[in-house]
Amino acid sequence: MKVTYNTYTEPKFAMTIPEAVKFTGIGRTTLYKLVKRGELVPRKCGRKTLFLRSDLEKYIASLPAIDEKEVRLQNSLTDKI
């Protein structure tokens, strides 16, 4: 008899600093700077610092999009490496 397990997990509602760094691609130092400037508001649960997933998604969505010129410039710079 083969036993199977459901491996689906719900997305986390809140995440720790290392999880937030991995989720957003933003560096740890930058994350701390965003907190200091009030652009992100962390929550505390005991000693754990948590960020709401929705807050991180809103912040990323609020960042300006790069235009086509910048994309071409970045591509030309990476081609030279």
Secondary structure as UniProt FT lines:
FT   STRAND          14..16
FT   HELIX           17..24
FT   HELIX           28..36
FT   TURN            37..38
FT   STRAND          43..45
FT   TURN            46..47
FT   STRAND          48..52
FT   HELIX           53..62
FT   HELIX           68..79
//
